[in-house]
Amino acid sequence: MSPVRTRRPTLEQVAAAAGVSTSTASKVLNGRPNISPETRRRVEAAIDQLGYAPTTGPRPGATPRTAVVVFRTLSDIYAMRVLEGVLTSARDHDVEVLVDVLDLPGSGAVPLSSAWVRRQAARDRTGVIVVTAELTAEQHRLLGTSGVAAVHVDPANPLDDSTVSVGSTNFSGGVQATRHLLSLGHRRIAFAGGRQGFQPSAERLQGYLSAMRSGGGEVDDALVRSRAHTFEAGVEMADDLLALPDRPTAVFAASDSIALGVLSAAQRHGLRVPQDLSVVGFDDSSAAATSAPALTTVRQPIVEMGRVALRTLLQLARGEGVDSHHVQLSTTLVVRESTAPPATARLDSSSGTPDRDPGER
């Protein structure tokens, strides 16, 4: 007996299951307007129940034309710099770029939902670039089975080896920032990071801890804070740290946004930067060079990360292999005005008196 072949569900079957016409089902699949929420819900439920998947989608050898970039938020400088890189590369390759955001309210299909992914496949998108978003296992599966190529920039959660990502050497950047502060003589160095579980921030924290342990720094859980990559979070974390009885003499912030919040909090606490508190950021955003004082920071090539992400997406869409599934671009320490030796070290140096043991005569 010959094996029984399982037929793919058709759009006609989806329409019948939802009790609508085939043209209405097609409109729902393609995200067309003027469809009632109840009709859209029935069609999407039928699609999920039948396991329908469009037969369209990027094919090997096809000429890519449109890429979609999905951001968690557009409210920070980092996102704008990534987008700049994507757009620069897209212009070179004659590719149109569409932008979607996870944290925007709206009644349409939420980015990376099953309905949204099916829509990208039906519209023959080149693929999707996902920036700093945390994807579920189901969302990974949807992207993998839809025929839509995907590249992740600074993924929020760990990814398996089959997922293609672009980022920077976050661990090395954490080491660079912390070693710089240690070399100036700081020992009580605090870390102010993004939310717990956010992969890039976790890697920077591990770099900080590694450098502290190997460089003689004071590793103290009370000096480690994790909240969010925002100015407001930087202010809150700095308020906590600077209120400690034995406050830190330096802060390594896991982003420039956090670092700028630390600078603001230090001023409100009556502390001068860098005379009373040294601060290092991470990103080298445009705000880092124009802050007062200018911010010492770890430069990650954010624009280049966007360029590489778009180029890699085009390779995947054409069915080509990629050199590495997890590309990491090098970070560089940029020293400006927000770091200096701690006050005690400067006093000892200016007086010409070496540090003595209290009992020594």
TAQUIQUI-V577287 format. One line per field, one symbol per residue. ss: DSSP state (~ for helix, > for strand, _ for the rest). phi: phi as a letter, one per 20 degrees, with the letter a starting at -180 (. if undefined). burial: 1 if it has 9 or more other C-alpha atoms within 8 Angstrom, else 0. Layout:
# TAQUIQUI-V577287
ss->???
phi->???
burial->???
This chain:
# TAQUIQUI-V577287
ss->__________~~~~~~~~___~~~~~~~~_______~~~~~~~~~~~~~~_______________>>>>>>_____~~~~~~~~~~~~~~~~___>>>>>>____________~~~~~~~~~____>>>>>_____~~~~~~~~~~__>>>>>___________>>>>_~~~~~~~~~~~~~~_____>>>>>_____~~~~~~~~~~~~~~~~~_____~~~>>>____~~~~~~~~~~~~_______>>>>__~~~~~~~~~~~~~_________>>>>>>__~~~~~_____>>>>>_~~~~~~~~~~~~~~~~________>>>>_>>>>________~~~~~~~~~__________
phi->.ffeeefffdfffffffemcfffffffffemffmdfgffffffffffffemfcfeepgcgnfefcccddddfbdecfggffffgffffffffdldeddcccfeefrefffgmffffffffffelffrcdddldeeefffgfgffeenefbcddlgfcgdffeeeccbcfffffffgfffffffeofcedecccfffnfggfffffffgfffffednfeecgfedccbaecgfffffffgfffefgdffebceefbfgfffffgffgffemdeddfdbeccdbpmfffffdfcfgefbeedffffffffffffffgffemefdfbfcecefdcfdecdecagfgfffffffemeffcfgeec
burial->0000000010100111110101011111111000100011011111100001010011000001111111111101011111111111111000111001110000000110101111111111111111111000001101110111111111111000001111111111111111101101111111111110011111111111111110001110001111111110111111101100001111111111111111111110001111111111111110011110011111111111111111111111111000001110101111011111110011011000000000000
